Amino acid sequence: MFAASLAGKPDTGGPLRLTGTTVTFGAPLSSCAPGDPSTLSLSPDGRLKRTGPAGAEVVTYSRVSS
Protein backbone atom coordinates (compact mmCIF):
# COMPACT_ATOMS: atom_id res chain seq x y z
CA MET A 1 0.00 0.00 0.00
CA PHE A 2 1.10 3.50 -0.69
CA ALA A 3 0.23 6.96 0.65
CA ALA A 4 0.51 10.37 -1.02
CA SER A 5 -0.50 13.91 -0.08
CA LEU A 6 -1.92 16.74 -2.13
CA ALA A 7 0.94 18.77 -3.58
CA GLY A 8 -1.19 21.92 -3.24
CA LYS A 9 -4.73 23.22 -3.21
CA PRO A 10 -6.44 22.08 -6.44
CA ASP A 11 -7.96 24.59 -8.85
CA THR A 12 -11.72 24.46 -9.33
CA GLY A 13 -12.37 21.62 -11.78
CA GLY A 14 -8.65 21.05 -12.24
CA PRO A 15 -6.63 17.91 -11.68
CA LEU A 16 -5.31 16.84 -8.28
CA ARG A 17 -1.54 16.95 -8.06
CA LEU A 18 -0.07 14.44 -5.62
CA THR A 19 3.34 14.25 -3.98
CA GLY A 20 5.50 11.19 -4.43
CA THR A 21 4.20 8.15 -2.60
CA THR A 22 5.57 6.47 0.48
CA VAL A 23 5.23 2.76 1.17
CA THR A 24 2.90 2.11 4.12
CA PHE A 25 2.63 -1.69 3.90
CA GLY A 26 4.08 -4.47 1.80
CA ALA A 27 4.95 -8.14 2.01
CA PRO A 28 7.89 -8.08 2.16
CA LEU A 29 8.25 -4.35 2.66
CA SER A 30 11.68 -4.42 1.00
CA SER A 31 10.02 -5.45 -2.30
CA CYS A 32 8.14 -2.12 -2.53
CA ALA A 33 9.52 1.23 -3.65
CA PRO A 34 8.15 4.77 -3.26
CA GLY A 35 6.53 6.31 -6.35
CA ASP A 36 6.95 9.55 -8.26
CA PRO A 37 4.58 12.52 -7.98
CA SER A 38 1.46 12.08 -10.10
CA THR A 39 -1.68 13.84 -11.28
CA LEU A 40 -5.27 12.57 -10.99
CA SER A 41 -7.88 13.82 -13.44
CA LEU A 42 -11.49 12.90 -14.09
CA SER A 43 -12.31 11.91 -17.68
CA PRO A 44 -15.63 12.94 -19.25
CA ASP A 45 -16.76 9.29 -19.10
CA GLY A 46 -16.27 9.22 -15.30
CA ARG A 47 -13.01 7.27 -15.22
CA LEU A 48 -10.12 8.48 -13.08
CA LYS A 49 -6.75 8.80 -14.83
CA ARG A 50 -3.40 8.91 -13.03
CA THR A 51 -0.39 10.25 -14.91
CA GLY A 52 3.19 10.51 -13.71
CA PRO A 53 6.40 11.89 -15.13
CA ALA A 54 7.05 11.78 -18.88
CA GLY A 55 7.43 8.22 -20.07
CA ALA A 56 5.62 6.72 -17.07
CA GLU A 57 2.65 4.40 -17.50
CA VAL A 58 -0.79 6.08 -17.45
CA VAL A 59 -3.23 4.24 -15.19
CA THR A 60 -7.01 4.48 -15.66
CA TYR A 61 -9.44 3.52 -12.91
CA SER A 62 -13.08 2.60 -13.59
CA ARG A 63 -15.92 2.32 -11.12
CA VAL A 64 -17.14 -1.23 -10.59
CA SER A 65 -20.65 -1.89 -9.30
CA SER A 66 -20.87 -4.43 -6.52
N, C-alpha and C positions, 0 to 999 in steps of 0.2 A: 504494500500500500504506500501511497505517496501523499504528501501534503504540499500545498502551494498557497501563497497569499496574493491578494490583489496588489498589483504593482502601483496602482494609483486609483483615484476616483474615476469611474467610467463616465464617458460622455453620454448624454441622453441618446438612447438608441444605438450607441456605438458598441464595439466589441469590448470584452473584458480582457485586460492584459494581466497575465499572471507572472509571478516571480518564478525562478527555477524551483523545482520540486526537491523536497527532502524525503528520504526513505523513513517511513514510520513503522513498517513491519515487513518482514520477508522471511522465507524459510529456504535456505539459510540467509540471514541478513547480508552476509558477505557477497551473495550472488546478485544483489540489487545495487543500482547506481542512481544517484540523483539525476534529475532531468533538467533540460534547458528551459528558459522562460518560454511561454507560449501565449497564444491569443485564442479566446473562445468567441465565436460569432454564431448567430442564429440565422440559418438559411430560410428563404421564403417558404420552403416546404416543411418547416418546423424541426429540421434536423440541426444538431449542434456540431459545429466544425472546430477542431483544434488544430492550429498551425503553429509550427515552431520556427527555428531559424532556417534560412535558405538551404534547400537541399534535404530538409528533414521530412519525414513522412507526414502527410496530412491524415488526421483521424476524424471520421464522421460517426457521430452517435445518433441512433434512432430510438424513438420511444417504442417500447414493447408493451402491449396490453397484457395484463395477467388474467 
